[in-house]
Amino acid sequence: MQVDLYWSHDLALQSLSANGGSGQDLVNQRSDSESLSYSYSLGGRFGFTFPSGMGIKTGLNISKVRTSFNFTETDGMDPPLVTNMISSNNTYTYVDIPILFTLERSGYGPFYYNFNAGVLFNMTFTANGMFLDPNGNVVEFTKGAENRFNAYEKTAGTSFYASFGMHYVWNDIIDLVIEPNFRYSLGPVTLNNYLIDEKFTTVGLITGIRYKF
């Protein structure tokens, strides 16, 4: 049995598409006012590897997807005069249970490798920050905020996950791990009645340790 403890440095690619014909203007407005920011994941996995090299893993994964929102309000004159600049660090938090199948292979010297693929089942999803509403106004979508704009689901559904792990055998019980990884959301995190379907595809690099029992 093995236990992996890890931190993943992530880049989340935001996908916005119109959920109906009237949503394209909002897609354009949000694309212009939102940009990527540093994201990360952390978690723990335990698993079994059989003599054939095949194995299975599960555990707990917490991901923090981040974007930056920046919007400049003007007075509507020509030329426009800037009246206010609004910014927010938006955070989307996933709490997931992974079910991963793995294939392990020996390498050279103290190195060995594994390939991992499976799904992440989301348990809870929360969104905090600001964006533009369909009327072009800045609104807050943080849970519990006054006049909150409700656009996001409480759970994010299922994601596909794949990775390639590179292990360095430090001693008999501890390995050092580097693992490039990829996560693709199978469905949008937004509500069906919202004008936009929003998804995140994440690429990351895990750094961590493995305890072997």
C-alpha positions as a Markdown table, in Angstrom:
| # | Residue | x | y | z |
|---|---|---|---|---|
| 1 | Met | 0.0 | 0.0 | 0.0 |
| 2 | Gln | 1.1 | 3.6 | -0.7 |
| 3 | Val | 0.0 | 7.0 | 0.5 |
| 4 | Asp | 0.8 | 10.1 | -1.7 |
| 5 | Leu | 0.7 | 13.6 | -0.2 |
| 6 | Tyr | 0.9 | 16.3 | -2.9 |
| 7 | Trp | 0.7 | 19.9 | -4.0 |
| 8 | Ser | -0.1 | 20.7 | -7.6 |
| 9 | His | 0.8 | 24.0 | -9.3 |
| 10 | Asp | -2.1 | 24.5 | -11.8 |
| 11 | Leu | -3.1 | 26.6 | -14.7 |
| 12 | Ala | -6.8 | 26.6 | -15.3 |
| 13 | Leu | -8.1 | 27.4 | -18.8 |
| 14 | Gln | -11.6 | 29.0 | -18.6 |
| 15 | Ser | -14.1 | 28.0 | -21.3 |
| 16 | Leu | -17.1 | 30.3 | -21.8 |
| 17 | Ser | -19.8 | 29.5 | -24.3 |
| 18 | Ala | -23.3 | 30.9 | -24.9 |
| 19 | Asn | -26.1 | 28.8 | -23.4 |
| 20 | Gly | -28.6 | 30.0 | -26.1 |
| 21 | Gly | -28.4 | 32.8 | -28.7 |
| 22 | Ser | -28.6 | 35.7 | -26.3 |
| 23 | Gly | -25.5 | 34.8 | -24.3 |
| 24 | Gln | -22.7 | 35.7 | -26.8 |
| 25 | Asp | -22.5 | 39.3 | -25.7 |
| 26 | Leu | -22.0 | 38.2 | -22.1 |
| 27 | Val | -19.4 | 35.8 | -23.2 |
| 28 | Asn | -17.5 | 38.6 | -24.9 |
| 29 | Gln | -17.9 | 40.9 | -21.9 |
| 30 | Arg | -16.7 | 38.3 | -19.4 |
| 31 | Ser | -13.8 | 37.2 | -21.6 |
| 32 | Asp | -12.6 | 40.8 | -21.8 |
| 33 | Ser | -12.8 | 41.4 | -18.1 |
| 34 | Glu | -11.4 | 38.1 | -16.7 |
| 35 | Ser | -8.0 | 36.6 | -17.0 |
| 36 | Leu | -6.1 | 33.5 | -15.7 |
| 37 | Ser | -4.3 | 33.5 | -12.4 |
| 38 | Tyr | -2.2 | 31.0 | -10.4 |
| 39 | Ser | -4.3 | 28.0 | -9.3 |
| 40 | Tyr | -3.4 | 25.0 | -7.2 |
| 41 | Ser | -4.5 | 21.7 | -5.8 |
| 42 | Leu | -3.6 | 19.7 | -2.8 |
| 43 | Gly | -4.6 | 16.3 | -1.4 |
| 44 | Gly | -3.8 | 12.8 | -0.4 |
| 45 | Arg | -4.2 | 9.4 | -2.2 |
| 46 | Phe | -3.8 | 5.9 | -1.0 |
| 47 | Gly | -3.7 | 2.9 | -3.2 |
| 48 | Phe | -2.5 | -0.7 | -4.0 |
| 49 | Thr | -0.2 | -1.8 | -6.7 |
| 50 | Phe | -0.3 | -5.5 | -7.7 |
| 51 | Pro | 2.7 | -7.5 | -8.9 |
| 52 | Ser | 1.6 | -6.9 | -12.5 |
| 53 | Gly | 2.1 | -3.2 | -12.0 |
| 54 | Met | -1.7 | -2.5 | -12.2 |
| 55 | Gly | -3.2 | -0.6 | -9.3 |
| 56 | Ile | -6.0 | 1.6 | -8.0 |
| 57 | Lys | -6.0 | 4.8 | -6.0 |
| 58 | Thr | -8.5 | 7.0 | -4.2 |
| 59 | Gly | -8.4 | 9.8 | -1.6 |
| 60 | Leu | -9.3 | 13.4 | -1.3 |
| 61 | Asn | -8.4 | 16.3 | -3.7 |
| 62 | Ile | -9.0 | 20.0 | -3.1 |
| 63 | Ser | -8.5 | 22.4 | -6.0 |
| 64 | Lys | -8.5 | 26.2 | -6.0 |
| 65 | Val | -9.1 | 27.6 | -9.4 |
| 66 | Arg | -8.4 | 31.3 | -9.6 |
| 67 | Thr | -9.1 | 34.1 | -12.1 |
| 68 | Ser | -8.6 | 37.8 | -12.0 |
| 69 | Phe | -11.5 | 40.2 | -12.7 |
| 70 | Asn | -10.8 | 43.8 | -13.7 |
| 71 | Phe | -13.3 | 46.3 | -15.0 |
| 72 | Thr | -13.1 | 50.0 | -15.6 |
| 73 | Glu | -16.2 | 52.2 | -15.2 |
| 74 | Thr | -16.5 | 55.3 | -17.3 |
| 75 | Asp | -18.9 | 58.3 | -17.5 |
| 76 | Gly | -20.1 | 57.4 | -21.0 |
| 77 | Met | -18.7 | 60.7 | -22.5 |
| 78 | Asp | -16.6 | 60.9 | -25.7 |
| 79 | Pro | -13.7 | 60.6 | -24.9 |
| 80 | Pro | -14.7 | 58.6 | -21.8 |
| 81 | Leu | -13.5 | 59.6 | -18.4 |
| 82 | Val | -12.6 | 56.8 | -16.0 |
| 83 | Thr | -14.8 | 57.0 | -12.9 |
| 84 | Asn | -14.0 | 53.8 | -11.1 |
| 85 | Met | -11.7 | 50.7 | -11.4 |
| 86 | Ile | -13.0 | 47.5 | -9.9 |
| 87 | Ser | -10.9 | 44.3 | -9.4 |
| 88 | Ser | -11.4 | 41.0 | -7.7 |
| 89 | Asn | -9.5 | 37.7 | -7.2 |
| 90 | Asn | -12.1 | 35.1 | -8.1 |
| 91 | Thr | -11.8 | 31.6 | -6.5 |
| 92 | Tyr | -13.6 | 28.4 | -7.5 |
| 93 | Thr | -13.1 | 25.6 | -4.9 |
| 94 | Tyr | -13.5 | 21.9 | -5.8 |
| 95 | Val | -13.6 | 19.1 | -3.2 |
| 96 | Asp | -13.3 | 15.8 | -5.0 |
| 97 | Ile | -13.0 | 12.1 | -4.5 |
| 98 | Pro | -10.6 | 10.6 | -7.1 |
| 99 | Ile | -11.0 | 7.0 | -8.5 |
| 100 | Leu | -7.8 | 6.3 | -10.5 |
| 101 | Phe | -6.4 | 3.3 | -12.2 |
| 102 | Thr | -2.6 | 3.1 | -12.5 |
| 103 | Leu | 0.0 | 1.3 | -14.4 |
| 104 | Glu | 3.5 | 1.2 | -12.8 |
| 105 | Arg | 6.8 | 0.5 | -14.6 |
| 106 | Ser | 10.4 | 0.3 | -13.5 |
| 107 | Gly | 12.9 | 2.9 | -14.8 |
| 108 | Tyr | 16.6 | 3.4 | -14.5 |
| 109 | Gly | 18.4 | 3.3 | -11.1 |
| 110 | Pro | 16.4 | 4.9 | -8.4 |
| 111 | Phe | 13.6 | 6.1 | -10.8 |
| 112 | Tyr | 10.3 | 4.4 | -11.7 |
| 113 | Tyr | 7.2 | 5.7 | -13.5 |
| 114 | Asn | 3.4 | 5.3 | -13.5 |
| 115 | Phe | 0.5 | 6.3 | -15.7 |
| 116 | Asn | -2.8 | 7.3 | -14.0 |
| 117 | Ala | -6.2 | 7.8 | -15.4 |
| 118 | Gly | -9.7 | 8.0 | -14.0 |
| 119 | Val | -12.4 | 10.4 | -12.7 |
| 120 | Leu | -12.8 | 12.9 | -10.0 |
| 121 | Phe | -16.2 | 12.9 | -8.4 |
| 122 | Asn | -17.1 | 16.3 | -7.0 |
| 123 | Met | -18.5 | 16.5 | -3.5 |
| 124 | Thr | -18.9 | 20.3 | -3.1 |
| 125 | Phe | -18.2 | 23.3 | -5.3 |
| 126 | Thr | -18.1 | 27.0 | -4.2 |
| 127 | Ala | -17.5 | 30.2 | -6.1 |
| 128 | Asn | -16.4 | 33.5 | -4.7 |
| 129 | Gly | -15.8 | 36.8 | -6.5 |
| 130 | Met | -17.2 | 39.3 | -9.0 |
| 131 | Phe | -18.1 | 39.3 | -12.6 |
| 132 | Leu | -20.4 | 41.2 | -15.1 |
| 133 | Asp | -24.1 | 40.3 | -15.2 |
| 134 | Pro | -26.1 | 40.2 | -18.5 |
| 135 | Asn | -26.8 | 43.9 | -18.2 |
| 136 | Gly | -23.1 | 44.8 | -18.0 |
| 137 | Asn | -23.2 | 45.6 | -14.2 |
| 138 | Val | -20.5 | 44.4 | -11.8 |
| 139 | Val | -22.1 | 41.9 | -9.4 |
| 140 | Glu | -20.9 | 39.6 | -6.6 |
| 141 | Phe | -21.5 | 35.8 | -6.8 |
| 142 | Thr | -20.0 | 34.9 | -3.4 |
| 143 | Lys | -22.2 | 32.7 | -1.3 |
| 144 | Gly | -23.9 | 34.7 | 1.5 |
| 145 | Ala | -23.1 | 38.1 | -0.2 |
| 146 | Glu | -25.9 | 40.7 | -0.2 |
| 147 | Asn | -27.7 | 40.8 | -3.5 |
| 148 | Arg | -25.7 | 37.7 | -4.6 |
| 149 | Phe | -26.0 | 36.8 | -8.3 |
| 150 | Asn | -26.7 | 33.1 | -8.4 |
| 151 | Ala | -24.9 | 31.5 | -11.4 |
| 152 | Tyr | -23.1 | 28.4 | -10.1 |
| 153 | Glu | -24.0 | 24.9 | -9.2 |
| 154 | Lys | -23.4 | 23.5 | -5.7 |
| 155 | Thr | -21.5 | 20.5 | -7.1 |
| 156 | Ala | -19.4 | 20.5 | -10.3 |
| 157 | Gly | -20.1 | 17.0 | -11.5 |
| 158 | Thr | -17.5 | 14.7 | -12.8 |
| 159 | Ser | -14.0 | 15.4 | -14.3 |
| 160 | Phe | -11.7 | 13.2 | -16.3 |
| 161 | Tyr | -8.1 | 13.1 | -14.9 |
| 162 | Ala | -4.9 | 11.7 | -16.4 |
| 163 | Ser | -1.3 | 12.0 | -15.3 |
| 164 | Phe | 2.3 | 10.7 | -15.7 |
| 165 | Gly | 4.1 | 10.2 | -12.4 |
| 166 | Met | 7.9 | 10.2 | -12.1 |
| 167 | His | 9.2 | 8.8 | -8.8 |
| 168 | Tyr | 12.6 | 9.0 | -7.2 |
| 169 | Val | 13.3 | 6.3 | -4.5 |
| 170 | Trp | 14.7 | 8.3 | -1.6 |
| 171 | Asn | 14.8 | 5.4 | 0.8 |
| 172 | Asp | 12.9 | 2.2 | 1.6 |
| 173 | Ile | 9.7 | 4.0 | 2.7 |
| 174 | Ile | 9.7 | 7.4 | 1.0 |
| 175 | Asp | 9.7 | 8.4 | -2.7 |
| 176 | Leu | 9.8 | 11.9 | -4.2 |
| 177 | Val | 7.2 | 12.5 | -6.8 |
| 178 | Ile | 6.8 | 14.8 | -9.8 |
| 179 | Glu | 3.5 | 14.3 | -11.8 |
| 180 | Pro | 2.4 | 16.4 | -14.8 |
| 181 | Asn | -1.4 | 16.1 | -14.8 |
| 182 | Phe | -4.5 | 17.1 | -16.8 |
| 183 | Arg | -8.1 | 17.6 | -15.6 |
| 184 | Tyr | -11.1 | 18.1 | -17.9 |
| 185 | Ser | -14.6 | 19.0 | -16.6 |
| 186 | Leu | -17.2 | 16.9 | -18.3 |
| 187 | Gly | -20.0 | 19.4 | -17.6 |
| 188 | Pro | -20.4 | 23.2 | -16.9 |
| 189 | Val | -20.3 | 24.5 | -13.3 |
| 190 | Thr | -23.0 | 27.1 | -14.1 |
| 191 | Leu | -26.8 | 26.7 | -13.6 |
| 192 | Asn | -28.9 | 25.6 | -16.6 |
| 193 | Asn | -30.8 | 29.0 | -16.6 |
| 194 | Tyr | -27.6 | 31.1 | -16.8 |
| 195 | Leu | -26.8 | 32.5 | -20.2 |
| 196 | Ile | -23.3 | 31.0 | -20.2 |
| 197 | Asp | -21.9 | 27.5 | -19.9 |
| 198 | Glu | -18.6 | 27.8 | -18.0 |
| 199 | Lys | -16.0 | 25.1 | -17.7 |
| 200 | Phe | -12.4 | 24.8 | -16.5 |
| 201 | Thr | -9.7 | 22.6 | -18.0 |
| 202 | Thr | -6.7 | 22.4 | -15.7 |
| 203 | Val | -3.1 | 21.4 | -16.5 |
| 204 | Gly | -0.7 | 21.1 | -13.5 |
| 205 | Leu | 2.5 | 19.8 | -12.0 |
| 206 | Ile | 2.3 | 17.8 | -8.8 |
| 207 | Thr | 5.2 | 17.8 | -6.4 |
| 208 | Gly | 4.9 | 15.5 | -3.4 |
| 209 | Ile | 6.0 | 12.5 | -1.5 |
| 210 | Arg | 5.0 | 8.8 | -1.3 |
| 211 | Tyr | 5.0 | 6.7 | 1.8 |
| 212 | Lys | 5.3 | 3.0 | 1.2 |
| 213 | Phe | 4.0 | 0.4 | 3.7 |
